[in-house]
Amino acid sequence: MLILTLWQWWYRYGWQAAGRALLGFLSSTVHNFSVPILVRTLLAPWKRTVNVAGPNTPLQVRLQWWVGNQVSRFIGAFVRIAALVTAAIILTITALAGGILLLLWPLVPVAVVGGVIIAGVRLWM
């Protein structure tokens, strides 16, 4: 009875739990890296300079403010792209490792039984 229960858990509930754990880890990685926010604000300035220029502000001051914002946008895009690339690498490695785990999940009990048999045969030789 215990073996039947273990068999049922391993090939049904355990396999489903492993799949849910993988999806949960992938989802938490996307959430922790704030991927949707990073994509949405990709070209937003990193730190926006407050525009104190009024209608009578000289062109040089306005140009300086505009250049500062463009540099800030470049820095923001660079940092956000680096974070997105890191998230993509972690997601890819996790998805591949988790997919391999899910594919090998049904073979683990067979490998354990096979290992016990091989160890028993070697013990008798």
C-alpha positions in Angstrom: 0.0 0.0 0.0 2.8 2.4 0.9 4.6 1.8 -2.5 1.3 2.4 -4.3 0.8 5.7 -2.5 4.4 6.7 -3.2 4.0 5.8 -6.8 0.8 7.8 -7.1 2.3 10.8 -5.4 5.5 10.7 -7.5 3.8 10.5 -10.9 0.9 12.8 -10.1 1.1 15.2 -7.2 4.9 15.4 -7.0 5.3 16.0 -10.7 2.6 18.7 -10.6 4.2 20.3 -7.5 7.6 20.4 -9.3 6.0 22.1 -12.3 4.2 24.6 -10.1 7.4 25.3 -8.2 9.3 25.9 -11.5 6.5 28.3 -12.7 6.5 30.0 -9.3 10.2 30.6 -9.4 10.1 31.9 -12.9 7.2 34.2 -12.0 9.0 35.5 -8.9 12.1 36.2 -10.9 10.1 38.3 -13.3 8.5 40.0 -10.4 11.8 40.6 -8.5 13.5 42.1 -11.5 10.3 44.2 -12.2 10.6 43.2 -15.9 7.3 44.8 -17.0 8.3 48.1 -15.3 11.8 48.0 -16.8 10.4 47.5 -20.3 7.7 50.2 -19.9 10.3 52.8 -18.6 13.2 51.7 -20.8 13.8 55.2 -22.3 12.8 57.2 -19.3 15.5 59.3 -17.7 17.4 57.7 -14.8 17.0 60.8 -12.6 15.0 63.6 -14.1 16.4 67.0 -13.8 13.8 69.5 -12.6 13.1 72.1 -15.3 13.4 75.4 -13.6 13.5 77.2 -17.0 10.8 79.7 -17.5 9.6 81.2 -20.7 12.4 83.9 -20.6 15.2 81.5 -19.8 18.2 81.8 -22.1 18.6 79.2 -24.8 21.9 78.0 -23.3 20.3 77.0 -20.0 17.4 75.2 -21.8 19.9 73.4 -24.0 22.0 72.4 -21.0 18.9 71.1 -19.3 17.9 69.1 -22.4 21.4 67.6 -22.8 21.4 66.6 -19.2 18.1 64.8 -19.6 19.3 63.0 -22.7 22.4 61.8 -20.9 20.2 60.7 -18.0 18.0 58.8 -20.5 21.1 57.0 -21.9 22.2 56.0 -18.5 18.7 54.8 -17.5 18.4 52.8 -20.7 21.9 51.2 -20.1 21.1 50.2 -16.5 17.6 48.9 -17.4 19.0 46.9 -20.4 21.7 45.4 -18.1 18.9 44.4 -15.6 16.8 42.9 -18.4 19.7 40.9 -19.8 20.5 39.6 -16.3 16.8 38.6 -15.8 16.7 36.9 -19.2 19.9 34.9 -18.4 18.5 33.8 -15.0 15.1 33.0 -16.6 16.8 31.0 -19.4 19.0 29.0 -17.1 16.1 28.3 -14.7 13.7 27.3 -17.4 16.3 24.9 -19.0 17.3 23.4 -15.7 13.7 23.1 -14.5 12.6 21.6 -17.9 15.3 19.0 -17.6 14.3 18.2 -14.1 10.6 17.8 -15.2 11.7 15.6 -18.1 13.8 13.4 -15.8 11.3 13.3 -12.9 9.6 10.1 -14.0 13.0 8.3 -14.4 14.2 8.9 -10.8 12.4 6.0 -9.2 13.6 3.7 -12.1 17.2 4.9 -11.5 16.9 4.2 -7.7 15.6 0.7 -8.3 18.3 0.2 -11.0 21.0 1.4 -8.7 19.9 -0.9 -5.9 19.9 -3.9 -8.4 23.3 -3.0 -9.7 24.7 -2.5 -6.2 23.2 -5.9 -5.2 24.7 -7.6 -8.3 28.1 -6.1 -7.6 27.9 -7.1 -3.9 27.4 -10.8 -4.9 30.3 -10.8 -7.4 
